[in-house]
Amino acid sequence: MLVKPTLSIFQDYIPIGVKFSLFDLPTILFLLAIMLFTTLLAGFYPARVLANYLPILSLKGAGEQKGGEKWWLRKSLIVFQFIISLIFIIVTIIMGNQIRFMLNTDYGFKSNAIVTVDTDGTDTTGKIKVFEERIRQLPGIDQIVRQGTVPIGWGRMMGNVIYKGKTETEQGVITDWGNEEFIPFYQMHLVSGRNLRHSDSLVEWVINETLAKGLGFSKPDQAVGKFLYWNNKPLPVVGVVADFHEGPFRDPIKPLMIGNETRIENSLGIKLASRGKHVGNIKATLAAIEKMYKGLYPKDPFRYLFMDESIASMYETEQKTATLMKASMILTIFISCMGLFGLSLFTAVRRTKEIGIRKVLGARAIDIVSMLSRDFVVLVILSLLIASPIAWWVMHKWLQDYAYRINISWWVFAVAGPTAVFIALITVSLHAIRAAIANPVKSLRAE
């Protein structure tokens, strides 16, 4: 009954074409096999224990005591279940922190309310300049820039640049193409030199700090005025921009150059005046942009993408993994609580007469609840001590895949432990309270 709803919830994580048909022969055989295996496995241990009882001892009542001594197995299963649950809790918290860190950290440029509109890459008639000027006249437009690509994402142009200093140095670089408004538009920080000037062709570069260091300059200002050979053509470096993330946090910042090459700049970056604007105003602005686009490029589909969405898409795998981890965490906690619930019921029933005697001798309800809950809290704490190093090692290895990552904080384990203890107490409290308030006369009347 739950399969189809579950498939619909997780449809974004399941390959297209995967479906569930209850009455297919393989499905029926699989379910029958699972039922048979589970039934045999569940009945094996009780059957083995019962088969080992001596009839004479069982009739004397000693058999129950023998079974009750098998606590190590029950406790071990509870500890194992909570180890798995705590690992999922800790992993989910750390993974969520890393994802928030990647999405919310300053990338070295501004991306809020910026929409990218790509045009026909074969445009040789200058229609993009007409498109740009028409968009500038629209209400709700804050700024606009003509560019090759946005400063972050996949599909970046790579190349090699040569610096002929004391020794010739060749460096692989990423190239960003944008006009003189590119750096101010994204609010990048110039640490040395000046911005690009207006030009109709490539005549100069602005480089990032990583490239300056890669070329052998200890300070950014030392790179200003030097010539870099691009396709055997020397072009001066006029400025150095502070490093910004041009790719996901898995990768270190790469050497990068920014140049103005109009024939490559076939995309527009549009900053919407979103402050104080209703969502309907933004939709109206996008509709007006689409209408202008269709007038100039009637055969091409209108494509736009918010830059924040583009950044988030780079971490789609991580976000899907985090969602699946949350679902797994809930499932394992539920299974652990079922085991704990059963064990607490077994304990309460087994110690019914003991609880009755304690109450007759003056024990309060709070004392009984504390006595019954103490053992389970100890089991959860033991689970935390075992799960913490395992979870730390797993997440430490996972975080090594990211050049820029969070530190695993102690508070994660401090939160996971009390959370598990609280869940355990809620689970066992029902049986503990019921046993504590029971009439001791009923507990002892068989004696």
C-alpha positions in Angstrom: 0.0 0.0 0.0 2.9 2.3 0.7 5.0 1.6 -2.4 3.2 3.9 -4.9 3.0 6.9 -2.5 6.6 6.4 -1.7 7.6 6.3 -5.4 5.6 9.5 -6.0 7.4 11.3 -3.1 10.8 10.2 -4.4 10.1 10.4 -8.1 13.0 12.9 -8.6 15.4 10.3 -7.4 14.1 7.3 -9.4 15.1 6.7 -13.0 12.3 7.2 -15.6 10.5 4.0 -16.4 10.8 2.4 -13.0 7.4 1.3 -11.8 5.8 -1.1 -9.3 3.3 -3.8 -10.3 2.1 -5.9 -7.4 0.8 -8.8 -9.5 3.9 -9.4 -11.6 5.3 -12.9 -11.0 8.8 -11.7 -10.0 7.2 -9.3 -7.4 4.9 -12.0 -6.0 7.8 -14.5 -5.7 10.0 -11.9 -4.1 7.3 -11.0 -1.5 6.7 -14.7 -0.7 10.4 -15.3 -0.3 10.7 -12.3 2.1 7.7 -13.5 4.1 9.2 -17.0 4.4 12.7 -15.8 5.3 11.5 -13.3 7.8 9.1 -15.8 9.5 11.8 -18.4 9.8 14.3 -15.9 11.0 11.9 -14.4 13.6 10.9 -17.8 14.9 14.3 -19.4 15.0 15.6 -17.9 18.2 12.5 -18.4 20.3 12.1 -21.9 19.1 15.8 -22.6 19.9 15.4 -21.2 23.4 12.2 -23.1 24.1 13.7 -26.3 22.8 16.5 -26.0 25.3 14.1 -25.8 28.3 14.0 -28.8 30.6 10.4 -29.8 31.1 10.8 -30.2 34.9 12.4 -26.8 35.3 9.7 -25.2 33.1 6.9 -26.7 35.3 8.7 -25.4 38.4 8.8 -21.9 36.9 12.6 -21.8 36.5 12.4 -21.8 32.7 11.2 -18.2 32.6 14.2 -17.1 34.6 16.5 -18.8 32.2 15.0 -16.9 29.3 15.1 -13.7 31.3 18.9 -14.0 31.6 19.3 -13.6 27.9 19.5 -9.8 28.3 22.7 -9.4 26.5 21.1 -10.2 23.1 18.2 -7.9 23.6 20.4 -5.1 24.8 22.9 -5.7 22.0 20.1 -5.4 19.4 18.9 -2.1 20.9 22.4 -0.7 21.0 23.0 -1.7 17.4 19.7 -0.1 16.2 20.5 3.1 18.0 24.1 3.1 16.7 22.6 3.1 13.2 20.1 5.8 14.1 22.7 8.1 15.7 25.0 7.7 12.7 22.2 8.8 10.4 21.4 11.8 12.8 25.0 13.0 12.9 25.6 12.4 9.2 22.4 14.3 8.3 23.3 17.3 10.5 26.8 17.6 9.1 25.7 17.1 5.5 23.0 19.8 5.9 25.6 22.2 7.4 28.0 21.7 4.5 25.2 22.3 2.0 24.1 25.5 3.7 27.7 26.5 3.8 28.1 26.0 0.1 24.8 27.8 -0.8 25.2 30.8 1.6 28.9 31.5 1.6 30.1 34.6 -0.2 31.3 33.5 -3.6 33.2 36.7 -4.2 30.5 38.2 -6.4 26.8 39.1 -6.1 24.1 36.8 -7.6 20.9 37.9 -6.0 18.0 38.8 -8.4 20.2 38.3 -11.4 18.7 36.6 -14.5 20.8 35.2 -17.4 19.3 35.3 -20.9 21.2 33.4 -23.6 20.8 34.5 -27.2 21.7 33.0 -30.6 25.4 32.1 -30.4 25.7 32.7 -34.2 24.5 36.3 -34.1 26.7 38.4 -36.4 24.2 41.2 -37.0 24.5 42.9 -33.6 20.9 42.1 -32.6 22.1 41.5 -29.0 23.0 45.2 -28.6 19.5 46.2 -29.8 18.1 43.7 -27.4 20.2 45.1 -24.6 19.2 48.7 -25.2 15.5 47.8 -25.3 15.7 45.9 -22.0 17.3 49.0 -20.4 14.1 50.9 -21.1 11.9 48.5 -19.2 10.7 49.4 -15.7 12.0 47.0 -13.0 15.5 46.6 -14.5 18.3 47.7 -12.3 21.4 46.9 -14.3 22.4 44.9 -17.4 25.6 43.5 -18.7 26.7 41.8 -21.9 28.8 38.7 -21.3 29.9 35.3 -22.5 28.9 33.3 -19.4 28.1 34.0 -15.8 31.1 34.0 -13.4 30.2 30.5 -12.1 29.1 27.2 -13.5 30.1 24.5 -16.0 31.0 24.9 -19.7 33.7 27.5 -19.1 36.2 28.3 -21.8 39.7 27.0 -21.0 43.0 28.0 -22.6 46.7 28.6 -22.0 48.4 31.9 -21.4 52.2 32.5 -21.5 54.1 35.0 -19.4 57.6 35.8 -20.6 59.5 37.1 -17.6 62.9 35.9 -16.4 61.7 32.5 -17.4 58.8 31.6 -19.7 55.8 30.5 -17.7 52.7 28.8 -19.3 49.6 28.6 -17.2 46.2 27.0 -17.9 43.4 29.5 -17.3 39.6 29.9 -17.3 38.5 32.9 -19.4 35.4 35.0 -18.6 34.1 37.3 -21.3 32.3 40.5 -20.5 32.3 44.2 -21.3 33.5 47.0 -19.1 30.3 46.6 -16.9 31.0 42.9 -16.1 33.1 43.5 -12.9 31.0 46.3 -11.4 27.8 44.4 -12.3 28.8 41.4 -10.2 30.4 43.6 -7.6 33.8 41.9 -7.8 36.5 43.5 -5.8 39.5 44.9 -7.6 42.6 44.5 -5.4 45.0 46.2 -7.8 44.9 48.2 -11.0 41.7 49.2 -12.8 38.7 47.8 -14.5 38.4 47.0 -18.2 37.8 49.9 -20.5 35.2 50.1 -23.3 36.4 48.3 -26.4 35.0 46.5 -29.4 37.8 43.8 -29.3 40.1 42.1 -26.9 42.9 44.5 -25.9 43.6 43.9 -22.2 43.1 41.5 -19.3 41.9 41.6 -15.7 43.2 38.5 -13.9 42.4 36.9 -10.5 44.8 36.6 -7.5 45.3 32.9 -8.1 46.7 33.5 -11.7 48.9 36.3 -10.4 50.5 33.9 -7.9 50.7 31.1 -10.5 52.7 33.4 -12.7 55.2 34.1 -9.9 54.0 37.4 -8.5 54.1 37.6 -4.7 51.8 40.7 -4.7 48.9 41.5 -7.0 50.2 44.9 -8.0 53.3 43.3 -9.4 51.2 41.7 -12.2 49.7 45.0 -13.4 51.3 46.2 -16.6 52.8 42.8 -17.5 52.0 41.3 -20.8 50.4 37.9 -21.2 50.5 36.1 -24.6 47.1 34.8 -25.7 47.2 33.0 -29.1 50.7 34.5 -29.6 49.3 38.0 -29.1 50.7 40.0 -26.1 48.0 41.8 -24.1 48.6 43.8 -20.9 47.2 43.0 -17.5 45.4 46.2 -16.3 43.9 44.9 -13.0 43.8 42.1 -10.5 40.4 41.0 -9.1 40.0 39.2 -5.7 39.6 35.5 -6.0 36.0 34.3 -6.5 34.5 30.8 -6.8 34.0 30.1 -10.4 33.0 26.5 -9.7 31.5 24.3 -7.0 33.2 24.1 -3.6 34.5 20.6 -4.5 37.2 22.4 -6.6 39.8 24.9 -5.6 39.7 28.3 -7.2 41.4 28.2 -10.6 43.5 30.8 -12.5 41.2 33.1 -14.4 41.2 36.0 -16.8 38.5 38.5 -17.7 38.5 40.1 -21.1 36.1 42.0 -23.4 35.5 40.1 -26.7 32.3 41.2 -28.2 32.0 38.4 -30.7 31.8 35.9 -27.8 29.5 37.9 -25.6 26.1 36.3 -26.6 24.5 36.4 -23.2 22.9 39.1 -21.0 23.0 39.4 -17.3 20.0 41.3 -16.0 19.7 42.5 -12.4 16.0 42.9 -11.5 14.9 45.7 -9.2 13.4 43.2 -6.8 13.5 45.3 -3.6 10.0 46.1 -2.6 8.7 44.4 -5.7 5.9 41.8 -5.7 6.4 38.4 -7.4 3.8 39.5 -10.0 5.9 42.5 -11.0 9.0 40.3 -11.6 6.9 37.9 -13.7 5.6 40.9 -15.7 9.1 42.1 -16.3 10.2 38.6 -17.5 7.2 38.4 -19.8 8.2 41.8 -21.3 11.7 40.6 -21.8 10.4 37.4 -23.5 8.2 39.5 -25.9 11.3 41.6 -26.9 13.3 38.4 -27.4 10.7 36.8 -29.6 10.6 40.0 -31.7 14.4 39.7 -32.4 14.9 35.9 -32.3 11.5 34.5 -33.5 13.0 31.0 -34.3 14.8 30.5 -31.0 13.2 29.4 -27.7 13.4 32.0 -24.9 15.6 30.6 -22.1 16.4 32.3 -18.9 17.8 31.2 -15.5 18.1 32.9 -12.2 21.7 32.8 -11.1 20.9 31.6 -7.6 19.2 28.6 -9.2 22.2 28.0 -11.4 24.5 27.9 -8.3 22.1 25.6 -6.4 22.0 23.2 -9.4 25.7 22.5 -9.0 24.8 20.9 -5.6 21.8 19.0 -6.8 23.5 15.6 -6.0 24.3 16.7 -2.5 20.8 18.1 -1.9 19.2 14.8 -3.1 21.6 12.8 -0.9 20.7 15.0 2.1 17.0 14.4 1.5 17.5 10.6 1.2 19.6 10.7 4.4 16.8 12.5 6.2 14.3 9.9 5.1 16.7 7.1 6.2 17.2 8.8 9.5 13.5 8.9 10.2 13.1 5.3 9.2 16.0 4.0 11.4 14.8 6.1 14.3 11.3 4.6 13.9 12.7 1.0 13.7 14.9 1.7 16.8 11.9 3.0 18.7 9.9 -0.1 17.8 12.6 -2.3 19.3 12.9 -0.1 22.3 9.1 -0.1 22.7 9.0 -3.8 22.7 11.9 -4.2 25.1 10.4 -1.7 27.5 7.1 -3.6 27.5 9.0 -6.9 28.1 10.8 -5.2 31.0 7.7 -3.7 32.6 5.9 -7.1 32.4 8.8 -9.0 33.7 9.3 -6.7 36.7 5.6 -6.3 37.6 5.9 -8.0 40.9 9.1 -6.2 41.8 7.4 -2.9 41.1 4.5 -3.9 43.3 6.8 -4.8 46.2 8.7 -1.5 45.8 5.4 0.5 45.9 4.2 -1.3 49.0 7.5 -0.4 50.6 7.0 3.2 49.8 8.6 3.8 46.4 7.1 6.8 44.6 5.9 6.8 40.9 8.9 9.0 39.9 11.3 6.4 41.5 9.7 3.6 39.5 9.8 5.5 36.2 13.4 6.5 36.8 14.3 2.9 37.6 12.7 1.5 34.4 14.2 4.3 32.2 17.7 4.3 33.6 18.8 1.1 31.8 17.6 2.4 28.4 19.3 5.7 28.8 22.5 3.9 29.5 22.1 1.9 26.3 21.5 5.0 24.2 24.6 6.7 25.8 26.6 3.6 25.0 25.3 3.7 21.4 26.4 7.4 21.1 29.9 6.5 22.3 30.2 3.8 19.6 28.4 5.8 16.9 30.3 9.1 17.3 33.7 8.0 16.0 32.2 6.0 13.2 30.0 9.0 12.1 33.0 11.4 12.4 35.2 9.2 10.3 32.5 8.7 7.6 31.8 12.5 7.3 35.5 13.4 7.5 36.1 11.2 4.5 33.1 12.7 2.7 34.2 16.3 3.4 37.7 15.5 1.9 36.0 15.7 -1.5 35.5 19.5 -1.0 38.2 22.0 -1.3 36.2 24.4 0.8 34.4 22.7 3.7 33.1 23.1 7.2 34.8 21.8 10.3 33.0 19.0 12.2 31.9 20.7 15.4 31.6 19.1 18.8 28.0 20.5 19.2 26.8 18.1 16.5 27.4 15.1 18.8 26.1 17.1 21.8 22.9 17.6 19.9 22.6 14.0 18.6 23.1 12.4 22.0 20.3 14.3 24.0 18.0 14.0 20.9 18.4 10.2 21.0 18.0 10.1 24.8 14.8 12.2 24.5 13.4 9.9 21.8 14.2 6.9 24.0 12.6 8.4 27.1 9.4 9.2 25.1 9.3 5.7 23.8 9.7 3.9 27.1 7.7 6.4 29.2 4.3 4.9 28.3 5.1 1.5 29.8 7.2 3.0 32.7 4.4 5.4 33.8 1.7 2.7 33.4 3.7 0.4 35.6 4.5 3.1 38.1 0.8 4.0 38.7 -0.5 0.5 38.6 -2.2 -0.9 41.8 0.3 -3.0 43.6 -2.5 -5.3 44.9 -3.2 -6.4 41.3 0.6 -7.0 40.8 0.9 -9.2 43.9 -2.4 -11.0 44.1 -1.0 -14.1 42.4 1.6 -14.5 45.1 
